[in-house]
Amino acid sequence: MTLVRVRQHVNPLSQRYQVATPAPAWDRVFQHPLQPLHVDIGCAKGHFLLAMAQQNPTWNYLGMEIRQPLVDQANLKCQQLGLTNLHFLFCNVNTSLASILAPGAIAGATVQFPDPWFKRRHQKRRVVQPQFLDQLSRCLQGDGFLFVQSDVLAVAQEMVERIDAHPHFTRRADSQSWLPTNPFQVMTERERVTLDQGKPVYRCWFDHQGSQEMSDRS
Ligand SMILES: C[S@@+](CC[C@H](N)C(=O)[O-])C[C@H]1O[C@@H](n2cnc3c(N)ncnc32)[C@H](O)[C@@H]1O
C-alpha cells in the first residue's frame, strides 16, 4: 500500500495555486450533464457529496478541493460506488470558479467548515472573500441557493456578514438566527466530529437572485 502524505493546510495564496483550472468535459464526468448542479466548496474527502449523490440521483454534484490527494481518493471512491452524478476537482476556488463554471451553471453551493485561518495576518486566505462571492453569484442560477456552516463563530459571522452585504443573496426566513440543524440531513466530516464533541455549529442558508449580468459588480 502506498502512503500519500496529505498536508493539513494549503495556503491558497501561494504562487503554485494561482493558475486557473480549466473546466472538465462535463459530458465525460456526468452521465446526465443537464441535471441541476450542486457544488461543495472545500469538500475535503467528499463524504458529504458521496452520500448526497447516492440519495439524489437526479442532481449532479461537484466537489472542489485544493488538496489533490483528497481529490484523487474521493474520485476513486466515486468510481468504486459506480456514481455517474458526482465528480471531484482539484482546484483553488478563489482563482478558478470562473474558468470552471459558466455563468448560471449551478443551482446551489455549500461552503462547510472552511479553514478558519485564525491568525489575523492569515485571514485573507479564508475562502469567503467579497470577490469570491461575486464570482459565485455569476455562476449561480437566478433562483439558486448558498448554504454555509462553521464550528467557529467568528468565521460563521464573517461569512454571513459578507454574504448579507452582497446584493444578490438574501437570508431565508428560517435563517434570521442560526439554523439548528443541517437542512441536507447529511453530515460533513468536520460536522460529525464537532457534533460528536458536543460543540455548536453555526449555519445559515441564503437564496440567490438576480441575473448573471447584474452580479458583475466590477
Ligand atoms: C476544514 S476543511 C472542511 C472540509 C469539509 N467541508 C467538512 O466540512 O468536513 C476545509 C477544506 O477546504 C479546503 N480548501 C481551503 N481553501 C480552499 C480553496 N481556496 N480552494 C479549494 N479548497 C479549499 C481545504 O483543503 C479543506 O479540505
The ligand as an ORCA input file, in Angstrom:
! r2SCAN-3c Opt
* xyz 0 1
  C     -11.747     22.384      7.459
  S     -11.876     21.547      5.942
  C     -13.611     21.138      5.871
  C     -13.887     20.041      4.903
  C     -15.360     19.677      4.707
  N     -16.081     20.746      4.032
  C     -16.013     19.348      6.014
  O     -16.913     20.101      6.416
  O     -15.649     18.349      6.620
  C     -11.750     22.833      4.710
  C     -11.383     22.291      3.349
  O     -11.353     23.337      2.388
  C     -10.230     23.161      1.535
  N      -9.872     24.471      0.970
  C      -9.380     25.529      1.653
  N      -9.173     26.576      0.817
  C      -9.544     26.156     -0.421
  C      -9.547     26.772     -1.700
  N      -9.145     28.036     -1.862
  N      -9.979     26.051     -2.766
  C     -10.407     24.779     -2.601
  N     -10.426     24.138     -1.416
  C     -10.003     24.824     -0.337
  C      -9.172     22.590      2.470
  O      -8.120     21.940      1.804
  C     -10.006     21.652      3.348
  O     -10.085     20.356      2.806
*
